Amino acid sequence: MKTVIAVLVLAAASGAALANPPAPSGHPPMGAADMSKSTAPLTQTGKVVSVLDAKQFTYLEVKNGGKTRWVVSPAIAAKAGDTVHYANGQVMTKFHSKLLNRDFTDVLFTTHAVVGK
């Protein structure tokens, strides 16, 4: 009987892990809330230089005020030349994305970004 219970517990845990895939290594923790519905104020604006799609996240190389930086947000449809508005977030320096197999000098992780005019 203990074996059956152990198997059921493992099956349930495995199913939960598949339903909620992990964020990229080093990504700030995210709660159960749907980040695409974030109401964080969009205080930053920039012009998209390049885009890297990484499953549920979008890496945006954004030029803002003469500076260029990488902004990582929940997946959005953006292309080079778009204007993007995004909320402040956590900056991580010397960030390595295992998913992209790429190193970044620094990235800003935001909970909310939108393409706009």
Secondary structure, 3 states (H helix, E strand, C coil): CHHHHHHHHHHHHHHHHHHCCCCCCCCCCCCCCCHHHCCCCCCEEEEEEEEEEECCEEEEEEEECCEEEEEEEECCCCCCCCEEEECCCEEEEEEEECCCCEEEEEEEECCCEEEEC
